[in-house]
Every structure is written in structure tokens, then in C-alpha cells.
């Protein structure tokens, strides 16, 4: 787990946000286990690749949702408190890492 580059106040996620994110991640976890089973069962490679693609898409969606919330809360708050440049640099660094 990577530590944040700077300390700042965090706007807690709502219970609804946590539940939605947890449910989405549990579905992804189930998909990964499904792929493991497909491999154990020597399933057709293309079928496995389709499932891997679905997982990649689902993870990208989770990443987008986390990014959107981060911009709307953390980055916005940092800009208002005069720490916007640091927050934007931090975000750009992680977005660059996510696109590799």
C-alpha cells in the first residue's frame, strides 16, 4: 500500500459509497476466482481472455470512481486550502502510474 504524499483532511466515504464499492470489488473477486476455475478446468483460452477483459474493465471503473471522488473531495479541498498544486501533482503521478 502506498502512503499519500502529504497529509490532509479526508472526507469519509458514506455508508452507501462503501457498500457500493465493496459490492463491486466482491464481484471482481468472484470473477477472478472464476478464471482460476476456468484454468483448472482447461477451458478455452478465448473464454478466459474474455473474462480477463471483463475484470480489467470492472477494475478501471472502480479506479474511475475512486479518482472522481478524490477530485471532487480531496483535490477540491486542497485547492481551497492553498495546497492545490501538491494535490494535483500527486493525482497526476498516480494517474500516470495507472496508465502504464
C-alpha positions, 0 to 999 in steps of 0.5 A: 500500500502506498502512503499519500504524499502529504497529509490532509483532511479526508472526507469519509466515504458514506455508508452507501459509497462503501457498500457500493464499492465493496459490492463491486470489488466482491464481484471482481473477486468472484470473477477472478476466482472464476478464471482460476476455475476456468484454468483448472478446468482447461477451458478455452483460452478465448473464454478466459481472455474474455473474462480477463477483459471483463475484470480489467474493465470492472477494475478501471471503473472502480479506479474511475470512481475512486479518482472522481471522488478524490477530485471532487473531495480531496483535490477540491479541498486542497485547492481551497486550502492553498495546497492545490498544486501538491494535490494535483501533482500527486493525482497526476503521478498516480494517474500516470502510474495507472496508465502504464 
